[in-house]
Amino acid sequence: MNFSTRAEAFTQSGIASVYSGGRTANGERAHAGGMTAAHKHLPFGTRVLVTHRRTGKSVVVRINDRGPFVRGRVIDLTPAAARSIGLGYGLAPVSIAVLGRD
């Protein structure tokens, strides 16, 4: 993992997983069709570019929840965001780069 003290320079690599349903940590309702994600530390409203390291496909998502809380995973994507990079409902190696905040 590569962490920076400045959120704008933050990059990270690891495993992505898929989640949906219920309320998010920032109070929004989780939408399976939305382009949002959960991250343990990035501020809510942060936009990140998530790139599937095997397919090369990328998606921009907004952080609106906390997690994943499974060891080794770095981000949880909604089903729509996961599908857009060829993930489906499994796990995938990804790279994350912060683009900015809302």
The 8 nearest C-alpha neighbors of each residue, nearest first, counted from 0:
[[1, 11, 12, 2, 13, 10, 73, 94],
 [0, 2, 11, 10, 3, 9, 12, 8],
 [3, 1, 9, 10, 0, 11, 4, 8],
 [2, 4, 9, 5, 8, 6, 1, 10],
 [3, 5, 6, 2, 9, 8, 7, 1],
 [6, 4, 3, 7, 8, 9, 2, 97],
 [5, 7, 9, 8, 4, 3, 97, 41],
 [8, 6, 5, 9, 97, 99, 98, 96],
 [9, 7, 6, 5, 3, 10, 97, 96],
 [10, 8, 6, 3, 2, 7, 97, 96],
 [11, 9, 96, 95, 1, 2, 8, 97],
 [10, 12, 95, 0, 1, 94, 2, 96],
 [13, 11, 94, 0, 93, 95, 10, 14],
 [12, 14, 92, 73, 93, 72, 94, 15],
 [13, 15, 92, 72, 91, 73, 93, 90],
 [16, 14, 74, 91, 90, 75, 72, 73],
 [15, 17, 75, 90, 76, 89, 74, 14],
 [16, 18, 76, 75, 77, 88, 78, 81],
 [19, 17, 77, 75, 76, 78, 16, 20],
 [20, 18, 31, 77, 29, 30, 78, 21],
 [19, 21, 29, 30, 22, 31, 18, 28],
 [22, 20, 29, 28, 23, 19, 30, 27],
 [21, 23, 28, 29, 27, 26, 24, 20],
 [22, 24, 64, 26, 27, 25, 29, 28],
 [23, 25, 64, 26, 65, 22, 63, 27],
 [24, 26, 23, 27, 63, 64, 43, 22],
 [27, 25, 23, 24, 22, 28, 63, 64],
 [28, 26, 23, 22, 25, 29, 24, 63],
 [27, 29, 22, 23, 21, 30, 26, 20],
 [28, 30, 20, 22, 21, 23, 19, 27],
 [31, 29, 33, 32, 28, 20, 19, 77],
 [30, 32, 77, 78, 19, 33, 79, 29],
 [33, 31, 79, 30, 78, 34, 77, 80],
 [34, 32, 30, 31, 35, 79, 77, 80],
 [33, 35, 60, 80, 77, 79, 61, 32],
 [36, 34, 61, 60, 33, 62, 77, 76],
 [35, 37, 76, 62, 75, 61, 77, 63],
 [36, 38, 64, 65, 75, 66, 62, 74],
 [39, 37, 66, 65, 74, 40, 41, 67],
 [38, 40, 66, 65, 41, 67, 37, 73],
 [41, 39, 38, 42, 65, 66, 43, 37],
 [40, 42, 38, 39, 43, 45, 62, 6],
 [43, 41, 45, 44, 40, 62, 63, 100],
 [44, 42, 63, 62, 45, 41, 25, 64],
 [43, 45, 101, 62, 100, 61, 42, 63],
 [44, 46, 100, 62, 43, 61, 99, 42],
 [47, 45, 61, 99, 98, 60, 100, 97],
 [48, 46, 97, 98, 96, 59, 60, 49],
 [47, 49, 59, 96, 95, 58, 97, 50],
 [48, 50, 95, 58, 57, 94, 47, 59],
 [51, 49, 57, 94, 93, 56, 52, 55],
 [52, 50, 93, 55, 53, 56, 54, 92],
 [51, 53, 93, 55, 92, 54, 50, 94],
 [54, 52, 51, 55, 92, 91, 93, 56],
 [55, 53, 56, 51, 52, 85, 84, 50],
 [54, 56, 51, 52, 53, 50, 57, 84],
 [57, 55, 84, 54, 51, 50, 58, 85],
 [58, 56, 50, 49, 84, 51, 48, 55],
 [57, 59, 49, 48, 60, 84, 80, 50],
 [58, 60, 48, 47, 49, 46, 57, 61],
 [61, 59, 35, 34, 47, 46, 36, 58],
 [60, 62, 46, 35, 45, 44, 36, 63],
 [61, 63, 36, 43, 45, 44, 37, 35],
 [64, 62, 43, 25, 37, 36, 61, 44],
 [63, 65, 37, 24, 23, 62, 25, 36],
 [66, 64, 37, 39, 38, 24, 67, 63],
 [67, 65, 39, 38, 68, 37, 64, 75],
 [66, 68, 69, 75, 74, 72, 38, 73],
 [67, 69, 66, 70, 72, 39, 65, 73],
 [70, 68, 67, 72, 71, 66, 73, 16],
 [69, 71, 72, 68, 67, 73, 14, 66],
 [70, 72, 69, 14, 73, 13, 68, 67],
 [73, 71, 14, 70, 15, 69, 74, 13],
 [72, 74, 13, 14, 15, 67, 71, 38],
 [75, 73, 15, 38, 37, 67, 72, 76],
 [76, 74, 16, 37, 17, 36, 15, 67],
 [77, 75, 36, 17, 81, 80, 18, 16],
 [76, 78, 80, 31, 18, 79, 19, 17],
 [77, 79, 81, 31, 80, 17, 82, 76],
 [80, 78, 32, 82, 81, 77, 31, 83],
 [79, 81, 83, 34, 77, 82, 78, 76],
 [80, 82, 86, 78, 79, 83, 84, 87],
 [83, 81, 87, 85, 79, 86, 84, 80],
 [82, 84, 80, 81, 85, 79, 58, 86],
 [85, 83, 56, 82, 81, 57, 86, 51],
 [86, 84, 82, 83, 87, 81, 54, 56],
 [85, 87, 81, 82, 84, 88, 89, 91],
 [86, 88, 82, 81, 89, 85, 78, 17],
 [89, 87, 17, 86, 90, 78, 16, 81],
 [90, 88, 87, 16, 86, 91, 17, 15],
 [89, 91, 16, 15, 14, 86, 88, 92],
 [92, 90, 15, 14, 93, 86, 51, 89],
 [91, 93, 14, 13, 52, 51, 15, 90],
 [94, 92, 51, 52, 50, 13, 12, 14],
 [93, 95, 12, 50, 11, 49, 13, 52],
 [94, 96, 49, 11, 10, 48, 12, 47],
 [95, 97, 10, 48, 47, 9, 98, 49],
 [98, 96, 47, 7, 9, 99, 46, 48],
 [97, 99, 47, 46, 96, 7, 48, 100],
 [100, 98, 46, 45, 97, 7, 101, 47],
 [99, 101, 45, 44, 46, 98, 43, 61],
 [100, 44, 45, 99, 46, 61, 43, 98]]
